Amino acid sequence: MNQRVLPIVEALQRHNDKRPVSFHVPGHKNGSAMPSAGKEFFSSLLDFDQTELSGLDDLHEPDGVIAAAQKLASQVYDSAHTFFLVGGSTAGNLAMLLAAFQQDDVVLVQRDTHKSIINGLRLAGVKPVFLYPEYDEASLLSLGVSFQTVEAAYQSYPSARGLILTSPSYYGWTPALRLLIEHVHDRGGVVLVDEAHGAHFRAGSIFPDSALTQGADVVVQSAHKTLPALTMTGFLHIGHSSKVSVQALQEAIAMVQSSSPSYPLMASLDVARQYLFELMQREDDEIAAHLSEQKRNILNASSKLREAVVPEGITQDPLKCIVQVPDGYSGWMLQRYLEEKYIFTELADHRHVLFFLSFEEVPEWTYDYIGEAVKQMMEQEVIDDCYRPPLLPPSFGIQPIHDNISRREGEQQQELVEESYGEKAGADLIPYPPGIPLFLKGETLIGERYTYLRQWLAEGGAIHGGVKDKKGNWYISIWKKDGET
Ligand SMILES: Cc1ncc(COP(=O)(O)O)c(C=O)c1O
């Protein structure tokens, strides 16, 4: 197949070349009905914001240009089938769970997972057994679930129908999955992988192996995270020997995505696939040199910065740079000083700032500003007694079947986080980013996770499931206490 063509982009261009008259949705009528402020802002987009007209195919029953574009993506990724997603990995994760499992199936789930997986478990009505990851002692970052944990989980739950993994981590750490996947297949289960941060892995051998090449049944990727695609786009790939059918996935995707998928989003997937193909033609050494120069420039911006050391058994995605801040300071502090200089990073935590690098050039002056931001931060008082636990305490190991992750125990109320010890979470409490629920709705707010939550908020982290008032106090959602109205 010719990877240089762009079926969706070209079909939209052909359509517009005819200067079409619109008696159809969308209401902006190829831009002619758009008020002037919007017209200017969206000018280059409106002509392409079309609907399922003749020649433009239909994402939910594709047999024309969208089918051709998906096929080109499937060839690049070497999948049995690839679907375009216009609701991000969120939609892909929901769909893969709905397609792969039946109500009440027991499913093994890596606990440090994005909230979309948790919500997918709820929608599918399955019974999750959460597997806690291992942690790197130095950085306290997740290493993913170990083979031993999965093996032990199968001993307790031999009827488990499959395993849901998240790999790479948000930070780009990628464990080898092949043995885990084989183990689950040997037991008749399916392996679904949220690979939201790995859409570029096919670009060359300097990147970690995708879960797809290691035999996963279904793999979901956010194209918009690491490839040049518009926000909300993604791919859902089916592996060559997957037990989850194209039909089941097609139906599930149609359930969770709009019946009017955005053509600009789909066209951008076409472009991102072509970009990936061109990256694959570039020499690995050239890409590696480019990315390591960017990383070096960031780290050399100040003698105070270090890169987190990659532990044994983990492959680091070279597109990510995990910068460790000096003791006595937090990642959020550095992130704030960088933002004052209009340098925006992907994520910060207690001790790191995560930079997503670029396949393209970055302005040279950036690095001087990074150096200055570090200097300004170091002029501040150090934080004493900084408690820096891992996100989810590893001591949990395997958590028995979670009896009701959809539990609703009455009305929610907002409570100061300091006053909420011992209460039950009224909503999932989710540090954001990375979007991994710390407490699920109904869980009791105690223990190391509660300490983590307090520390996360005190140091400047944000959460979903809570609100900050003007004075900076955090209120979180809990179930209404007995006797209160
Ligand atoms: C691991 C992981 N999975 C899924 C998602 C959801 O992806 P999207 O924003 O494409 O819906 C995210 C978003 O940050 C994520 O980090």
The ligand as an SDF file (V2000), in Angstrom:
LIG
                    3D

 16 16  0  0  0  0  0  0  0  0999 V2000
   -2.5650    6.0100   30.6540 C   0  0  0  0  0  0  0  0  0  0  0  0
   -3.6800    6.8060   30.0600 C   0  0  0  0  0  0  0  0  0  0  0  0
   -4.7280    6.1490   29.5080 N   0  0  0  0  0  0  0  0  0  0  0  0
   -5.7470    6.8160   28.9450 C   0  0  0  0  0  0  0  0  0  0  0  0
   -5.7760    8.1810   28.9130 C   0  0  0  0  0  0  0  0  0  0  0  0
   -6.9180    8.8960   28.2580 C   0  0  0  0  0  0  0  0  0  0  0  0
   -6.4740    9.3650   27.0250 O   0  0  0  0  0  0  0  0  0  0  0  0
   -7.2720   10.4240   26.1690 P   0  0  0  0  0  0  0  0  0  0  0  0
   -6.9570   11.7580   26.7430 O   0  0  0  0  0  0  0  0  0  0  0  0
   -6.7010   10.2390   24.7960 O   0  0  0  0  0  0  0  0  0  0  0  0
   -8.7070   10.1040   26.2320 O   0  0  0  0  0  0  0  0  0  0  0  0
   -4.7070    8.9140   29.4870 C   0  0  0  0  0  0  0  0  0  0  0  0
   -4.7280   10.3790   29.4910 C   0  0  0  0  0  0  0  0  0  0  0  0
   -3.9200   11.0410   30.0380 O   0  0  0  0  0  0  0  0  0  0  0  0
   -3.6350    8.1950   30.0710 C   0  0  0  0  0  0  0  0  0  0  0  0
   -2.5960    8.8270   30.6260 O   0  0  0  0  0  0  0  0  0  0  0  0
  1  2  1  0
  2  3  1  0
  2 15  2  0
  3  4  2  0
  4  5  1  0
  5  6  1  0
  5 12  2  0
  6  7  1  0
  7  8  1  0
  8  9  2  0
  8 10  1  0
  8 11  1  0
 12 13  1  0
 12 15  1  0
 13 14  2  0
 15 16  1  0
M  END
$$$$
